[in-house]
């Protein structure tokens, strides 16, 4: 899956506040904080995008579900299970 952001964009220094115990443990394990934050942000942004899409398309999804309930699915005639 291609990234949905510019992975070649310049990195920008940022100040953050983080739980001191988490920071200490992460440094002890030599965890790359920048890379970890970027991965976490990608996950959160994908979730936010999914939720926004669902909200924006809720009416169309409901209409399609109603249509399917009333008339069935095209694939129903091809189904080989109960």
mmCIF file as gemmi writes it, N, C-alpha and C atoms, coordinates in Angstrom:
data_model
loop_
_atom_site.group_PDB
_atom_site.id
_atom_site.type_symbol
_atom_site.label_atom_id
_atom_site.label_alt_id
_atom_site.label_comp_id
_atom_site.label_asym_id
_atom_site.label_entity_id
_atom_site.label_seq_id
_atom_site.pdbx_PDB_ins_code
_atom_site.Cartn_x
_atom_site.Cartn_y
_atom_site.Cartn_z
_atom_site.occupancy
_atom_site.B_iso_or_equiv
_atom_site.pdbx_formal_charge
_atom_site.auth_seq_id
_atom_site.auth_asym_id
_atom_site.pdbx_PDB_model_num
ATOM 1 N N . UNK Axp A 1 ? 0.85 -1.173 0 1 0 ? 1 A 1
ATOM 2 C CA . UNK Axp A 1 ? 0 0 0 1 0 ? 1 A 1
ATOM 3 C C . UNK Axp A 1 ? 0.899 1.242 0 1 0 ? 1 A 1
ATOM 4 N N . UNK Axp A 2 ? 0.721 2.123 -0.981 1 0 ? 2 A 1
ATOM 5 C CA . UNK Axp A 2 ? 1.551 3.326 -1.026 1 0 ? 2 A 1
ATOM 6 C C . UNK Axp A 2 ? 1.211 4.269 0.138 1 0 ? 2 A 1
ATOM 7 N N . UNK Axp A 3 ? 2.204 5.013 0.623 1 0 ? 3 A 1
ATOM 8 C CA . UNK Axp A 3 ? 1.934 5.943 1.723 1 0 ? 3 A 1
ATOM 9 C C . UNK Axp A 3 ? 0.992 7.053 1.27 1 0 ? 3 A 1
ATOM 10 N N . UNK Axp A 4 ? 0.227 7.583 2.194 1 0 ? 4 A 1
ATOM 11 C CA . UNK Axp A 4 ? -0.708 8.647 1.844 1 0 ? 4 A 1
ATOM 12 C C . UNK Axp A 4 ? -0.142 10.021 2.212 1 0 ? 4 A 1
ATOM 13 N N . UNK Axp A 5 ? 1.155 10.066 2.486 1 0 ? 5 A 1
ATOM 14 C CA . UNK Axp A 5 ? 1.82 11.326 2.776 1 0 ? 5 A 1
ATOM 15 C C . UNK Axp A 5 ? 3.177 11.311 2.074 1 0 ? 5 A 1
ATOM 16 N N . UNK Axp A 6 ? 3.791 12.461 1.993 1 0 ? 6 A 1
ATOM 17 C CA . UNK Axp A 6 ? 5.067 12.586 1.292 1 0 ? 6 A 1
ATOM 18 C C . UNK Axp A 6 ? 6.19 12.076 2.183 1 0 ? 6 A 1
ATOM 19 N N . UNK Axp A 7 ? 6.652 10.877 1.92 1 0 ? 7 A 1
ATOM 20 C CA . UNK Axp A 7 ? 7.711 10.279 2.736 1 0 ? 7 A 1
ATOM 21 C C . UNK Axp A 7 ? 9.07 10.924 2.486 1 0 ? 7 A 1
ATOM 22 N N . UNK Axp A 8 ? 9.175 11.76 1.446 1 0 ? 8 A 1
ATOM 23 C CA . UNK Axp A 8 ? 10.434 12.434 1.157 1 0 ? 8 A 1
ATOM 24 C C . UNK Axp A 8 ? 10.46 13.858 1.703 1 0 ? 8 A 1
ATOM 25 N N . UNK Axp A 9 ? 9.388 14.275 2.367 1 0 ? 9 A 1
ATOM 26 C CA . UNK Axp A 9 ? 9.338 15.634 2.914 1 0 ? 9 A 1
ATOM 27 C C . UNK Axp A 9 ? 10.432 15.818 3.961 1 0 ? 9 A 1
ATOM 28 N N . UNK Axp A 10 ? 10.915 17.037 4.066 1 0 ? 10 A 1
ATOM 29 C CA . UNK Axp A 10 ? 11.962 17.382 5.025 1 0 ? 10 A 1
ATOM 30 C C . UNK Axp A 10 ? 11.448 17.156 6.443 1 0 ? 10 A 1
ATOM 31 N N . UNK Axp A 11 ? 12.315 16.626 7.291 1 0 ? 11 A 1
ATOM 32 C CA . UNK Axp A 11 ? 11.955 16.419 8.693 1 0 ? 11 A 1
ATOM 33 C C . UNK Axp A 11 ? 12.094 17.745 9.425 1 0 ? 11 A 1
ATOM 34 N N . UNK Axp A 12 ? 11.148 18.006 10.319 1 0 ? 12 A 1
ATOM 35 C CA . UNK Axp A 12 ? 11.12 19.273 11.039 1 0 ? 12 A 1
ATOM 36 C C . UNK Axp A 12 ? 11.282 19.006 12.53 1 0 ? 12 A 1
ATOM 37 N N . UNK Axp A 13 ? 12.238 19.645 13.18 1 0 ? 13 A 1
ATOM 38 C CA . UNK Axp A 13 ? 12.401 19.456 14.621 1 0 ? 13 A 1
ATOM 39 C C . UNK Axp A 13 ? 11.153 19.942 15.371 1 0 ? 13 A 1
ATOM 40 N N . UNK Axp A 14 ? 10.756 19.187 16.394 1 0 ? 14 A 1
ATOM 41 C CA . UNK Axp A 14 ? 9.559 19.501 17.164 1 0 ? 14 A 1
ATOM 42 C C . UNK Axp A 14 ? 9.811 19.194 18.632 1 0 ? 14 A 1
ATOM 43 N N . UNK Axp A 15 ? 9.236 19.994 19.496 1 0 ? 15 A 1
ATOM 44 C CA . UNK Axp A 15 ? 9.316 19.728 20.933 1 0 ? 15 A 1
ATOM 45 C C . UNK Axp A 15 ? 8.061 19.003 21.386 1 0 ? 15 A 1
ATOM 46 N N . UNK Axp A 16 ? 8.232 17.972 22.187 1 0 ? 16 A 1
ATOM 47 C CA . UNK Axp A 16 ? 7.118 17.198 22.709 1 0 ? 16 A 1
ATOM 48 C C . UNK Axp A 16 ? 7.282 17.019 24.203 1 0 ? 16 A 1
ATOM 49 N N . UNK Axp A 17 ? 6.176 16.796 24.871 1 0 ? 17 A 1
ATOM 50 C CA . UNK Axp A 17 ? 6.217 16.397 26.28 1 0 ? 17 A 1
ATOM 51 C C . UNK Axp A 17 ? 5.807 14.943 26.34 1 0 ? 17 A 1
ATOM 52 N N . UNK Axp A 18 ? 6.576 14.149 27.075 1 0 ? 18 A 1
ATOM 53 C CA . UNK Axp A 18 ? 6.317 12.72 27.159 1 0 ? 18 A 1
ATOM 54 C C . UNK Axp A 18 ? 6.567 12.273 28.593 1 0 ? 18 A 1
ATOM 55 N N . UNK Axp A 19 ? 5.868 11.265 29 1 0 ? 19 A 1
ATOM 56 C CA . UNK Axp A 19 ? 6.045 10.682 30.326 1 0 ? 19 A 1
ATOM 57 C C . UNK Axp A 19 ? 7.517 10.325 30.509 1 0 ? 19 A 1
ATOM 58 N N . UNK Axp A 20 ? 8.115 10.811 31.586 1 0 ? 20 A 1
ATOM 59 C CA . UNK Axp A 20 ? 9.55 10.623 31.789 1 0 ? 20 A 1
ATOM 60 C C . UNK Axp A 20 ? 9.935 9.154 31.934 1 0 ? 20 A 1
ATOM 61 N N . UNK Axp A 21 ? 9.067 8.352 32.516 1 0 ? 21 A 1
ATOM 62 C CA . UNK Axp A 21 ? 9.377 6.923 32.661 1 0 ? 21 A 1
ATOM 63 C C . UNK Axp A 21 ? 9.368 6.235 31.301 1 0 ? 21 A 1
ATOM 64 N N . UNK Axp A 22 ? 8.393 6.58 30.466 1 0 ? 22 A 1
ATOM 65 C CA . UNK Axp A 22 ? 8.356 6.017 29.104 1 0 ? 22 A 1
ATOM 66 C C . UNK Axp A 22 ? 9.601 6.414 28.332 1 0 ? 22 A 1
ATOM 67 N N . UNK Axp A 23 ? 9.978 7.662 28.444 1 0 ? 23 A 1
ATOM 68 C CA . UNK Axp A 23 ? 11.156 8.144 27.728 1 0 ? 23 A 1
ATOM 69 C C . UNK Axp A 23 ? 12.408 7.401 28.188 1 0 ? 23 A 1
ATOM 70 N N . UNK Axp A 24 ? 12.547 7.238 29.479 1 0 ? 24 A 1
ATOM 71 C CA . UNK Axp A 24 ? 13.711 6.535 30.028 1 0 ? 24 A 1
ATOM 72 C C . UNK Axp A 24 ? 13.77 5.098 29.528 1 0 ? 24 A 1
ATOM 73 N N . UNK Axp A 25 ? 12.637 4.413 29.563 1 0 ? 25 A 1
ATOM 74 C CA . UNK Axp A 25 ? 12.598 3.018 29.111 1 0 ? 25 A 1
ATOM 75 C C . UNK Axp A 25 ? 12.868 2.914 27.61 1 0 ? 25 A 1
ATOM 76 N N . UNK Axp A 26 ? 12.328 3.847 26.834 1 0 ? 26 A 1
ATOM 77 C CA . UNK Axp A 26 ? 12.554 3.835 25.383 1 0 ? 26 A 1
ATOM 78 C C . UNK Axp A 26 ? 14.028 4.071 25.063 1 0 ? 26 A 1
ATOM 79 N N . UNK Axp A 27 ? 14.634 5.006 25.765 1 0 ? 27 A 1
ATOM 80 C CA . UNK Axp A 27 ? 16.06 5.28 25.524 1 0 ? 27 A 1
ATOM 81 C C . UNK Axp A 27 ? 16.917 4.096 25.936 1 0 ? 27 A 1
ATOM 82 N N . UNK Axp A 28 ? 16.547 3.456 27.045 1 0 ? 28 A 1
ATOM 83 C CA . UNK Axp A 28 ? 17.288 2.282 27.509 1 0 ? 28 A 1
ATOM 84 C C . UNK Axp A 28 ? 17.273 1.179 26.45 1 0 ? 28 A 1
ATOM 85 N N . UNK Axp A 29 ? 16.141 1.022 25.761 1 0 ? 29 A 1
ATOM 86 C CA . UNK Axp A 29 ? 15.991 0.004 24.712 1 0 ? 29 A 1
ATOM 87 C C . UNK Axp A 29 ? 16.42 0.517 23.345 1 0 ? 29 A 1
ATOM 88 N N . UNK Axp A 30 ? 16.953 1.737 23.31 1 0 ? 30 A 1
ATOM 89 C CA . UNK Axp A 30 ? 17.432 2.359 22.06 1 0 ? 30 A 1
ATOM 90 C C . UNK Axp A 30 ? 16.341 2.425 20.988 1 0 ? 30 A 1
ATOM 91 N N . UNK Axp A 31 ? 15.143 2.771 21.43 1 0 ? 31 A 1
ATOM 92 C CA . UNK Axp A 31 ? 14.012 2.92 20.509 1 0 ? 31 A 1
ATOM 93 C C . UNK Axp A 31 ? 14.103 4.292 19.842 1 0 ? 31 A 1
ATOM 94 N N . UNK Axp A 32 ? 13.997 4.306 18.529 1 0 ? 32 A 1
ATOM 95 C CA . UNK Axp A 32 ? 14.048 5.549 17.759 1 0 ? 32 A 1
ATOM 96 C C . UNK Axp A 32 ? 12.705 6.271 17.945 1 0 ? 32 A 1
ATOM 97 N N . UNK Axp A 33 ? 12.739 7.352 18.731 1 0 ? 33 A 1
ATOM 98 C CA . UNK Axp A 33 ? 11.501 8.064 19.05 1 0 ? 33 A 1
ATOM 99 C C . UNK Axp A 33 ? 10.857 8.687 17.818 1 0 ? 33 A 1
ATOM 100 N N . UNK Axp A 34 ? 11.655 9.263 16.939 1 0 ? 34 A 1
ATOM 101 C CA . UNK Axp A 34 ? 11.1 9.904 15.741 1 0 ? 34 A 1
ATOM 102 C C . UNK Axp A 34 ? 10.379 8.889 14.859 1 0 ? 34 A 1
ATOM 103 N N . UNK Axp A 35 ? 11.023 7.764 14.608 1 0 ? 35 A 1
ATOM 104 C CA . UNK Axp A 35 ? 10.419 6.73 13.756 1 0 ? 35 A 1
ATOM 105 C C . UNK Axp A 35 ? 9.178 6.146 14.418 1 0 ? 35 A 1
ATOM 106 N N . UNK Axp A 36 ? 9.244 5.958 15.736 1 0 ? 36 A 1
ATOM 107 C CA . UNK Axp A 36 ? 8.101 5.405 16.467 1 0 ? 36 A 1
ATOM 108 C C . UNK Axp A 36 ? 6.914 6.362 16.405 1 0 ? 36 A 1
ATOM 109 N N . UNK Axp A 37 ? 7.173 7.645 16.605 1 0 ? 37 A 1
ATOM 110 C CA . UNK Axp A 37 ? 6.1 8.64 16.536 1 0 ? 37 A 1
ATOM 111 C C . UNK Axp A 37 ? 5.521 8.707 15.126 1 0 ? 37 A 1
ATOM 112 N N . UNK Axp A 38 ? 6.373 8.67 14.117 1 0 ? 38 A 1
ATOM 113 C CA . UNK Axp A 38 ? 5.867 8.714 12.743 1 0 ? 38 A 1
ATOM 114 C C . UNK Axp A 38 ? 4.941 7.53 12.453 1 0 ? 38 A 1
ATOM 115 N N . UNK Axp A 39 ? 5.346 6.331 12.881 1 0 ? 39 A 1
ATOM 116 C CA . UNK Axp A 39 ? 4.486 5.15 12.661 1 0 ? 39 A 1
ATOM 117 C C . UNK Axp A 39 ? 3.161 5.296 13.408 1 0 ? 39 A 1
ATOM 118 N N . UNK Axp A 40 ? 3.222 5.785 14.638 1 0 ? 40 A 1
ATOM 119 C CA . UNK Axp A 40 ? 1.998 5.968 15.428 1 0 ? 40 A 1
ATOM 120 C C . UNK Axp A 40 ? 1.093 7.014 14.782 1 0 ? 40 A 1
ATOM 121 N N . UNK Axp A 41 ? 1.676 8.082 14.271 1 0 ? 41 A 1
ATOM 122 C CA . UNK Axp A 41 ? 0.875 9.112 13.602 1 0 ? 41 A 1
ATOM 123 C C . UNK Axp A 41 ? 0.229 8.582 12.328 1 0 ? 41 A 1
ATOM 124 N N . UNK Axp A 42 ? 0.952 7.779 11.585 1 0 ? 42 A 1
ATOM 125 C CA . UNK Axp A 42 ? 0.373 7.179 10.371 1 0 ? 42 A 1
ATOM 126 C C . UNK Axp A 42 ? -0.838 6.338 10.747 1 0 ? 42 A 1
ATOM 127 N N . UNK Axp A 43 ? -0.7 5.506 11.784 1 0 ? 43 A 1
ATOM 128 C CA . UNK Axp A 43 ? -1.833 4.667 12.224 1 0 ? 43 A 1
ATOM 129 C C . UNK Axp A 43 ? -3.018 5.529 12.635 1 0 ? 43 A 1
ATOM 130 N N . UNK Axp A 44 ? -2.762 6.562 13.447 1 0 ? 44 A 1
ATOM 131 C CA . UNK Axp A 44 ? -3.843 7.428 13.92 1 0 ? 44 A 1
ATOM 132 C C . UNK Axp A 44 ? -4.49 8.189 12.774 1 0 ? 44 A 1
ATOM 133 N N . UNK Axp A 45 ? -3.671 8.661 11.839 1 0 ? 45 A 1
ATOM 134 C CA . UNK Axp A 45 ? -4.224 9.383 10.693 1 0 ? 45 A 1
ATOM 135 C C . UNK Axp A 45 ? -5.062 8.471 9.81 1 0 ? 45 A 1
ATOM 136 N N . UNK Axp A 46 ? -4.615 7.237 9.624 1 0 ? 46 A 1
ATOM 137 C CA . UNK Axp A 46 ? -5.411 6.288 8.831 1 0 ? 46 A 1
ATOM 138 C C . UNK Axp A 46 ? -6.756 6.031 9.502 1 0 ? 46 A 1
ATOM 139 N N . UNK Axp A 47 ? -6.736 5.846 10.825 1 0 ? 47 A 1
ATOM 140 C CA . UNK Axp A 47 ? -7.993 5.639 11.554 1 0 ? 47 A 1
ATOM 141 C C . UNK Axp A 47 ? -8.903 6.855 11.423 1 0 ? 47 A 1
ATOM 142 N N . UNK Axp A 48 ? -8.328 8.046 11.556 1 0 ? 48 A 1
ATOM 143 C CA . UNK Axp A 48 ? -9.118 9.274 11.431 1 0 ? 48 A 1
ATOM 144 C C . UNK Axp A 48 ? -9.694 9.4 10.024 1 0 ? 48 A 1
ATOM 145 N N . UNK Axp A 49 ? -8.898 9.065 9.014 1 0 ? 49 A 1
ATOM 146 C CA . UNK Axp A 49 ? -9.379 9.113 7.628 1 0 ? 49 A 1
ATOM 147 C C . UNK Axp A 49 ? -10.512 8.116 7.405 1 0 ? 49 A 1
ATOM 148 N N . UNK Axp A 50 ? -10.374 6.912 7.977 1 0 ? 50 A 1
ATOM 149 C CA . UNK Axp A 50 ? -11.424 5.896 7.846 1 0 ? 50 A 1
ATOM 150 C C . UNK Axp A 50 ? -12.713 6.372 8.496 1 0 ? 50 A 1
ATOM 151 N N . UNK Axp A 51 ? -12.603 6.936 9.687 1 0 ? 51 A 1
ATOM 152 C CA . UNK Axp A 51 ? -13.789 7.43 10.383 1 0 ? 51 A 1
ATOM 153 C C . UNK Axp A 51 ? -14.446 8.573 9.619 1 0 ? 51 A 1
ATOM 154 N N . UNK Axp A 52 ? -13.633 9.477 9.084 1 0 ? 52 A 1
ATOM 155 C CA . UNK Axp A 52 ? -14.173 10.583 8.295 1 0 ? 52 A 1
ATOM 156 C C . UNK Axp A 52 ? -14.888 10.055 7.053 1 0 ? 52 A 1
ATOM 157 N N . UNK Axp A 53 ? -14.288 9.053 6.388 1 0 ? 53 A 1
ATOM 158 C CA . UNK Axp A 53 ? -14.902 8.472 5.19 1 0 ? 53 A 1
ATOM 159 C C . UNK Axp A 53 ? -16.244 7.844 5.54 1 0 ? 53 A 1
ATOM 160 N N . UNK Axp A 54 ? -16.275 7.084 6.645 1 0 ? 54 A 1
ATOM 161 C CA . UNK Axp A 54 ? -17.533 6.45 7.062 1 0 ? 54 A 1
ATOM 162 C C . UNK Axp A 54 ? -18.609 7.499 7.333 1 0 ? 54 A 1
ATOM 163 N N . UNK Axp A 55 ? -18.214 8.58 8.003 1 0 ? 55 A 1
ATOM 164 C CA . UNK Axp A 55 ? -19.169 9.639 8.319 1 0 ? 55 A 1
ATOM 165 C C . UNK Axp A 55 ? -19.669 10.315 7.043 1 0 ? 55 A 1
ATOM 166 N N . UNK Axp A 56 ? -18.744 10.615 6.131 1 0 ? 56 A 1
ATOM 167 C CA . UNK Axp A 56 ? -19.107 11.282 4.879 1 0 ? 56 A 1
ATOM 168 C C . UNK Axp A 56 ? -19.991 10.4 3.994 1 0 ? 56 A 1
ATOM 169 N N . UNK Axp A 57 ? -19.84 9.089 4.092 1 0 ? 57 A 1
ATOM 170 C CA . UNK Axp A 57 ? -20.557 8.164 3.208 1 0 ? 57 A 1
ATOM 171 C C . UNK Axp A 57 ? -21.663 7.384 3.91 1 0 ? 57 A 1
ATOM 172 N N . UNK Axp A 58 ? -21.966 7.754 5.148 1 0 ? 58 A 1
ATOM 173 C CA . UNK Axp A 58 ? -22.959 7.021 5.939 1 0 ? 58 A 1
ATOM 174 C C . UNK Axp A 58 ? -24.303 6.899 5.218 1 0 ? 58 A 1
ATOM 175 N N . UNK Axp A 59 ? -24.788 7.991 4.669 1 0 ? 59 A 1
ATOM 176 C CA . UNK Axp A 59 ? -26.102 7.955 4.01 1 0 ? 59 A 1
ATOM 177 C C . UNK Axp A 59 ? -26.098 7.011 2.809 1 0 ? 59 A 1
ATOM 178 N N . UNK Axp A 60 ? -25.055 7.049 2.011 1 0 ? 60 A 1
ATOM 179 C CA . UNK Axp A 60 ? -24.976 6.171 0.84 1 0 ? 60 A 1
ATOM 180 C C . UNK Axp A 60 ? -24.87 4.713 1.26 1 0 ? 60 A 1
ATOM 181 N N . UNK Axp A 61 ? -24.111 4.44 2.301 1 0 ? 61 A 1
ATOM 182 C CA . UNK Axp A 61 ? -23.974 3.07 2.8 1 0 ? 61 A 1
ATOM 183 C C . UNK Axp A 61 ? -25.313 2.562 3.311 1 0 ? 61 A 1
ATOM 184 N N . UNK Axp A 62 ? -26.014 3.411 4.072 1 0 ? 62 A 1
ATOM 185 C CA . UNK Axp A 62 ? -27.329 3.02 4.582 1 0 ? 62 A 1
ATOM 186 C C . UNK Axp A 62 ? -28.313 2.77 3.444 1 0 ? 62 A 1
ATOM 187 N N . UNK Axp A 63 ? -28.268 3.611 2.412 1 0 ? 63 A 1
ATOM 188 C CA . UNK Axp A 63 ? -29.167 3.443 1.264 1 0 ? 63 A 1
ATOM 189 C C . UNK Axp A 63 ? -28.87 2.128 0.542 1 0 ? 63 A 1
ATOM 190 N N . UNK Axp A 64 ? -27.597 1.807 0.376 1 0 ? 64 A 1
ATOM 191 C CA . UNK Axp A 64 ? -27.219 0.556 -0.28 1 0 ? 64 A 1
ATOM 192 C C . UNK Axp A 64 ? -27.633 -0.644 0.572 1 0 ? 64 A 1
ATOM 193 N N . UNK Axp A 65 ? -27.461 -0.537 1.881 1 0 ? 65 A 1
ATOM 194 C CA . UNK Axp A 65 ? -27.897 -1.619 2.775 1 0 ? 65 A 1
ATOM 195 C C . UNK Axp A 65 ? -29.406 -1.815 2.704 1 0 ? 65 A 1
ATOM 196 N N . UNK Axp A 66 ? -30.159 -0.718 2.667 1 0 ? 66 A 1
ATOM 197 C CA . UNK Axp A 66 ? -31.623 -0.806 2.546 1 0 ? 66 A 1
ATOM 198 C C . UNK Axp A 66 ? -32.015 -1.483 1.233 1 0 ? 66 A 1
ATOM 199 N N . UNK Axp A 67 ? -31.347 -1.091 0.157 1 0 ? 67 A 1
ATOM 200 C CA . UNK Axp A 67 ? -31.624 -1.676 -1.155 1 0 ? 67 A 1
ATOM 201 C C . UNK Axp A 67 ? -31.335 -3.181 -1.131 1 0 ? 67 A 1
ATOM 202 N N . UNK Axp A 68 ? -30.233 -3.556 -0.522 1 0 ? 68 A 1
ATOM 203 C CA . UNK Axp A 68 ? -29.86 -4.972 -0.442 1 0 ? 68 A 1
ATOM 204 C C . UNK Axp A 68 ? -30.863 -5.761 0.392 1 0 ? 68 A 1
ATOM 205 N N . UNK Axp A 69 ? -31.334 -5.164 1.483 1 0 ? 69 A 1
ATOM 206 C CA . UNK Axp A 69 ? -32.316 -5.854 2.322 1 0 ? 69 A 1
ATOM 207 C C . UNK Axp A 69 ? -33.638 -6.054 1.588 1 0 ? 69 A 1
ATOM 208 N N . UNK Axp A 70 ? -34.047 -5.074 0.792 1 0 ? 70 A 1
ATOM 209 C CA . UNK Axp A 70 ? -35.316 -5.141 0.078 1 0 ? 70 A 1
ATOM 210 C C . UNK Axp A 70 ? -35.257 -6.07 -1.133 1 0 ? 70 A 1
ATOM 211 N N . UNK Axp A 71 ? -34.129 -6.027 -1.856 1 0 ? 71 A 1
ATOM 212 C CA . UNK Axp A 71 ? -34.056 -6.728 -3.135 1 0 ? 71 A 1
ATOM 213 C C . UNK Axp A 71 ? -33.02 -7.843 -3.174 1 0 ? 71 A 1
ATOM 214 N N . UNK Axp A 72 ? -32.26 -8.012 -2.112 1 0 ? 72 A 1
ATOM 215 C CA . UNK Axp A 72 ? -31.209 -9.023 -2.095 1 0 ? 72 A 1
ATOM 216 C C . UNK Axp A 72 ? -29.986 -8.551 -2.851 1 0 ? 72 A 1
ATOM 217 N N . UNK Axp A 73 ? -29.009 -9.406 -2.891 1 0 ? 73 A 1
ATOM 218 C CA . UNK Axp A 73 ? -27.766 -9.096 -3.588 1 0 ? 73 A 1
ATOM 219 C C . UNK Axp A 73 ? -27.717 -9.802 -4.937 1 0 ? 73 A 1
ATOM 220 N N . UNK Axp A 74 ? -27.022 -9.207 -5.893 1 0 ? 74 A 1
ATOM 221 C CA . UNK Axp A 74 ? -26.853 -9.823 -7.205 1 0 ? 74 A 1
ATOM 222 C C . UNK Axp A 74 ? -26.244 -11.211 -7.063 1 0 ? 74 A 1
ATOM 223 N N . UNK Axp A 75 ? -25.322 -11.356 -6.131 1 0 ? 75 A 1
ATOM 224 C CA . UNK Axp A 75 ? -24.606 -12.625 -5.973 1 0 ? 75 A 1
ATOM 225 C C . UNK Axp A 75 ? -25.424 -13.707 -5.269 1 0 ? 75 A 1
ATOM 226 N N . UNK Axp A 76 ? -26.589 -13.372 -4.75 1 0 ? 76 A 1
ATOM 227 C CA . UNK Axp A 76 ? -27.401 -14.363 -4.036 1 0 ? 76 A 1
ATOM 228 C C . UNK Axp A 76 ? -27.711 -15.59 -4.891 1 0 ? 76 A 1
ATOM 229 N N . UNK Axp A 77 ? -27.931 -15.389 -6.166 1 0 ? 77 A 1
ATOM 230 C CA . UNK Axp A 77 ? -28.282 -16.518 -7.028 1 0 ? 77 A 1
ATOM 231 C C . UNK Axp A 77 ? -27.088 -17.432 -7.297 1 0 ? 77 A 1
ATOM 232 N N . UNK Axp A 78 ? -25.898 -16.972 -7.002 1 0 ? 78 A 1
ATOM 233 C CA . UNK Axp A 78 ? -24.695 -17.771 -7.237 1 0 ? 78 A 1
ATOM 234 C C . UNK Axp A 78 ? -24.18 -18.444 -5.97 1 0 ? 78 A 1
ATOM 235 N N . UNK Axp A 79 ? -24.794 -18.136 -4.862 1 0 ? 79 A 1
ATOM 236 C CA . UNK Axp A 79 ? -24.333 -18.654 -3.58 1 0 ? 79 A 1
ATOM 237 C C . UNK Axp A 79 ? -24.58 -20.151 -3.49 1 0 ? 79 A 1
ATOM 238 N N . UNK Axp A 80 ? -23.571 -20.881 -3.024 1 0 ? 80 A 1
ATOM 239 C CA . UNK Axp A 80 ? -23.695 -22.334 -2.918 1 0 ? 80 A 1
ATOM 240 C C . UNK Axp A 80 ? -23.809 -22.804 -1.478 1 0 ? 80 A 1
ATOM 241 N N . UNK Axp A 81 ? -23.956 -21.869 -0.542 1 0 ? 81 A 1
ATOM 242 C CA . UNK Axp A 81 ? -24.112 -22.25 0.859 1 0 ? 81 A 1
ATOM 243 C C . UNK Axp A 81 ? -25.43 -21.694 1.369 1 0 ? 81 A 1
ATOM 244 N N . UNK Axp A 82 ? -25.874 -22.211 2.503 1 0 ? 82 A 1
ATOM 245 C CA . UNK Axp A 82 ? -27.177 -21.902 3.094 1 0 ? 82 A 1
ATOM 246 C C . UNK Axp A 82 ? -27.477 -20.508 3.224 1 0 ? 82 A 1
